[in-house]
Amino acid sequence: MESEKIKIYTEDNRYLGIAAREDIHKQGHWHKTFHCWIVSREEGADRIHLQLRSSGKKDFPGLLDITAAGHLLSTETVRDGVREVQEELGLAVAFEDLVPLGIIKDQIRQENFIDNELCHVFLYRINNPDLRFELQKEEVAGVVSADFQDFSELCTGNRAQAAVEGFKMADDGTAEPFAKTISKTDLVPHSQDYLEQVAVRIQQVLEEA
């Protein structure tokens, strides 16, 4: 995976060339990613779904993250990014069913890891609360959901905690109920501006529906 070839850009989206994924994160090159947030309508309330990253992941194992996301390879278009939903969650989603939320910059900086992303962000909104996930176990260990308003307030700093519930895969491959009260430390450390922009833009779509 670290040898995957990915296009690199300037911060203002000018194409520069192609580099290996490993070098991108070492040198902090800007690159494009696909992010899909899933929100379902359940008993009159909107719930946002988060993936639980596998404990075997190199980066941010065991933390909660975007419902489905991934890097766009040098041979792929943004449209091709929808494959991440199928690969990680086992959901067959058409690109046309996604609501574009625009490009949002995201920066994560840690020792020996600089992740500068130009994120193509989408919302997949459904009315079916009974989602059937088939997880890519190397990537995803479970899926939980939170009340959208609670999660939005957590992202914007207006709430310290939020309740999530869902399932986590056991070692024998069975799904076990999973519930927890989380804070922002339980989330992958996306930049504050990214989280706020996501919350605001999803809210706008939900209000317009």
N, C-alpha and C positions, 0 to 999 in steps of 0.2 A: 504493500500500500504506500509506503514512504517513497517508492520510486515512481509513483503515478506522475504523469506529466500534466501540468496545469498552466494555464495562461496567467501571466502576471501583468499588472496595470499600475499606473500612478494612482494616487488617492482621488484624483478627479477623473478617473475612468479612461485614461489614455493607454492603449495597448503597448506593452513593452517587449513581450516575447514569451518564451515557455521555459519553465523550470520544474525540477522535481519537487514533489510535495515536501520532502524532508528539508530541502533548502529554503523553501518558501517560509516555513515556520522558524527556521534558524535565522534568516536574514530579514524577516518581516515584510516580505513582498505583499502588496495588495493583490487579492485574487477574488474570484467570484464563487459564491456558494448559493445553494437552493435551500430555502427554509419553508416548511409547510406547518402551520399551526392548525390543529383540528379543534373545532368548537361544535358541540352537539347541544340540541335543545331537549331538555329533560324536565318534565313536569312544570313547564312554564318558566324554567330558568336556563341560562346558558352556562355550560360547563366546558372548560378548556382542558385538553388532554396533554399530558406530559409523558415523555418516555423516561424510564429509569435506565441509565447507561449500565452496561455490563461491567461486572467487577474485573473483567479481563481487559478492558479498554486501556490503552496507553495513556490517554488524556482524560482526566476527570472521571475516573471510574466511580460508579455508585451514586452519581449525582443526577438530579432531574434536569431535563433539557427539552428543547423544541420537540414537538411531536415526531417530526421526521425531518432530517436535514443531511446535507452532504456537499462535498466539493464538486464543482463542475469540471470535468476533465477537458483537456485541450481539444478533444474531438467532439465535445458536446455543446449543445445550445441550452439556453435556459429551459426550453420546453422539455428537453431530455431529463431534467432534474426530477421530474415527477416519478422516475423509477425508484427514488429513495423511499417513497411511501410504500411501494410494493415490496421492495427488498427488506426494509426494516420492520414493517408492520403487517405485511401480507394483505394490504388493502389495494384492490384494483381501482385506481382513481384516474379519471381522464383529465388531462391538462385543462380542458375547457370548463371543467367543473370548479376550478380554483378561482378565487377572487384575488387579483393582484393588489398587493399593498405597497408596491414600489420598492426601490432600492434603499436599504438602510445600512449605514456603516456600522461595523462592530469591531472593537479592538479588545483583545485579551493579551495581557503581557505578564509573563512569568519568567522565572530563570530558565534560560535556554529555550524559550518558547514565546514567539511573537506572532500572534494571529490577527492579521489585518484583513478583514473581509468586506467586500462589497456584496451584501446579502440581497438576493432576489427573494422577497418575502411574499408568501401567499397564505390565504385563509381557505380552508376547506370546511364549509358549514353544512351540517347534516341534521336531520330531525330524528335520526334513529339512535336511541340511547343504547341499544343492544349491539354494540360493535363487536365483531369477531376478529380478534387479532391473531395472526400467526407470526411470531417474533423471530427475527434473525438473532439467534442466541449469542453469537459472537459480539453483537453490537448492542442488543437491547435485552434487559433482564425483566422488564415489566412495564406496565402502563397504568398511570393514575390520572384522575381528573380532579379539578377544583372548581368551585363556583367562580365564574369569570370575574365578577366584580371584586371578590376577595383577592384573586390573583392579580388583577389590575392594580389594586391598592398596594399589594405587596411590591409590585414592580416599581411603582411611583414613590414608594417610601411612606405612604399614608397608613400602612398597616405593617405590624411587625411579624405576624404569623398568619398562616392560612392552612385550612384542613384539606388533605387530599385523601382519596380512597381509590382503590383499584385492585390490581393483582401483581404478584411477583412470581417468577418461575422458580420452582424448587429444584434441587439438584437432580431429582428423578424425572424432571421434565413436566411435572404437573403444576398447574397454576394455583397459587395460594392467595387468599384475600390479604390485602395490604392496605393499611391506613396509618396516617401519620400527620402530626401537626408540624408544618415546615416553616422555616425562615429563609431568607435569601441565601444563607450559607449552604442550604441544601440544593441550590441551583448552580448549574455551570456559571462561572463568573463572567457573563456577558456584560458589556459596558452598560452603565446606567442609562445613557441616551438611547441605546438600542432597545432596552426593555421598555422604557417609557414610550418610545415611538411605536413599538409593537402594540402596547396596551391601548394607546390612543387610536391608532388606525383600525384595530379590530373593533373597538367600541363604536367608531363611526359607521362601520359596515353594519354592525348589529342594530344600531339605531335607525338606519335607513331601510332595513328590511321590513 
